[in-house]
Amino acid sequence: MTNPATRSPDPTTAAMPNRDDTPHRGETRFDAASFPVVAKGHKFEDFNVGRVFVHHWGRTITAGDNAIFSTTMCNWNPMHLNVEFARAHGHPDVVVNPMLVLCTVVGMSVEDLSEAGGPFLGVEDCTFHRPVHPGDTLAARSTVEAARPSGSRPDVGIVTWHTEAHNQRGELVVDYRRTNLVAKRERS
C-alpha cells in the first residue's frame, strides 16, 4: 500500500493550481461575448456566371505534408513516399499525393466560395495535369459556371464553379468543377 504523504500529485490536477473560476494576478478571464460573430463568405446573389475569384496567396506543399497525408490515408504508393523510387521513374523528388493537392486547392477556395455554408454537392471533371513535388507552391482561382435557384428549397441556390490551380511556374496542375448549395440573402 502506498503512503499518501509520499505519493506523487495527481497528474490531472497538478497542472491546475487554480481550480476555481477566479482569475489570478496576470490572468484574464475569457469572455466569448467580446468576440462578435462576423458573417463570412458570399451569398447566392454574389455568384454571377463568369465572375472570377482569385483565392488567397497560395500554399507551399512540403514533404512533411505529403508524408503525413499519405500515411494517414493509408496510401502506401512508393511514388508518394520513396524518393529513390520516384527518381527511378523520372521525377526529381516524390510526387505529392494527388488527393492532397485536390484537398489543398478545395481548401483554398472555401473562404471565397462556400464559407457562408451550404451542403457540398460534389466534384466533377477533376483532371490532374502534371505532378506536384514537395516545395511547389499552388495558387488557385475559380470561375462561376452556373447558378440557379433550387427547385425544392426557396432559401438556397445551386452554384457550380470551375477551379484551376497552378504551380509557381504558372503551370496548370489540377482543375475541376465543384457544386454547392448556397444560401440566398432573401427567400424568393
N, C-alpha and C positions, 0 to 999 in steps of 0.2 A: 504494500500500500504506500502511496506517495504522501509525503508530508506536505500539507497545503502551504506551509510557510516557505518552502523551498521550490515550489512549482514555478515554472515559467508562466508569465501572464498569458491569458487567453489571447491568441493572435487576432481574433475578430474584434476585440475591444481595446487591445493595447495601443493601436494606432489612432484611437479616437478618444483623446483626453477630454473633449467637450461633448458629453453625452446629452446635454440639454440643448435647447434652441437659442440660448443667449450667445450673441457674438462676443468673442474675446477681443482684447485690445489688438488693433491692427486688422481684424477680420470685419467683413461686411456681410450682411445677410442678402441672399439672392431674392430679388423682387421681380417675379415674372411679369407683373403688370407694368413694369417700366419698359418693357420691350413691346412696342406696338406691332400688331400684325400688319405686314405690308403686302399688299396683293402683288404678285409677280406673274409674269407670263402674258400671253396675248389671248384675246377672246376671238371667237369665230369671225366676227366682223372685220378683224385685222388681217385676215388671210385672203387677200385678193389674188386671183390667179395671175402668175407672173412675178409676184413680189419675191425678192431675193433677201434672204437672211444670211449675213456673213457671221459665223459663230465666233465665239471668243478667241483669244490669242493663240490657241493651239495646245498641243500636248506632245511632249517627247516621250516615246516609249523606251523604257530601259530593259536591260537584260533581266533585272530582278522582277519587273512587272510580268514579263513573259514567262519566267520560270514559275513564279507563284501561280499565275493564272493557269498555265498548262497543267501543273501538278494538282492544283485544286480541282480542276475539271477532269482529272484522271486521263489526260491526253498525253500518252507516253510516246508519241511520234518523235523519233530521234531528230527529225528536221527542226523541231522546235526546242530541243534540249541538248543536242550534241553538236558542238561546233565543228568537230572533225568530220562528222557525217555530212553536215551541211556544206562544208568546204569541198568534200569529195563529190558533191552534186552541183558544184559551180557557184555556190553562194559565198560571200565574204565573211559571213557570220551565221548564227542560227536564223531561221526565218521566224518572225513573230507569229504566234498562233493567230490565224485569220479571225477567229471569233473574238479575240482580244481587240483586234483592230476594229471590228464592227461594233463591239460594245463601247469602245472608247469614242468612236465617232457619233454613235447614237447619244452617248452621254454629253458630248459637247453641244449637241443640238437642243437638249432639253430646255435650257433656260429660255431660248427664243421660241420654241415650238410648242412644248407641252407642259411647261412648269405650272400653268394655271390649272392643270388637272384634266382628267378625261381618260377613259379607257384606251389603251393601246390596242389597235386592231390588227397590226401585223406589218411585216416587211416583205416586199416582193421584189423580184428582178434584181437581186443582190449579185453584183459581179466584183470579184477581186481581180484587179487589172495587173498588179505587179506585187512582188513580195515587199514586206516591210521588215527592216532589220533593226536590232537594238541601236538606239541613238537617232533614229529617224523621228522627225517632228511632223505631226499631222495637223492640218488646218482643214476646216470644213465650211461648206455653205449649202443652204437649202433653198429651193425654189418651189413656191406653191404651184402645184399642177392642177389640183381640183379642189373645189369647196362647194358643198351643197348642204342644204338643211336636211336634218334627219326626217325620214318619213314617219317615224313612230315616236320620236321624242322631241317635242317642240322647243325644249330648252337647250338643245345642242345641235351642232352641225358636224359633218364628216369632212375632214381635210386630208389631202394626200400631198406629200412633199417629195421632191426628188433631191436627194442629198448626195453630194460629191465630196470626197476627201482627197487632198493632195499632200505629197511629202514636201520637204524643204526645198526640193529642186523643181517644184511645180508639176510633178508627175502625178497623174491620176492613179490612186491606189485602190479605191473602192467607191462604188456608187450603188444606190438602192432607192426604192420607193417605200415610204412609211406612211401609214394611215392611222389617225386617231379620231376619237370623238372629241369635240372641243366645245366648251360651254359658250353660250351666247350671252351678250350683255343683257338682252331683254328677250322675253318669250315672244314668239311670233303670234 
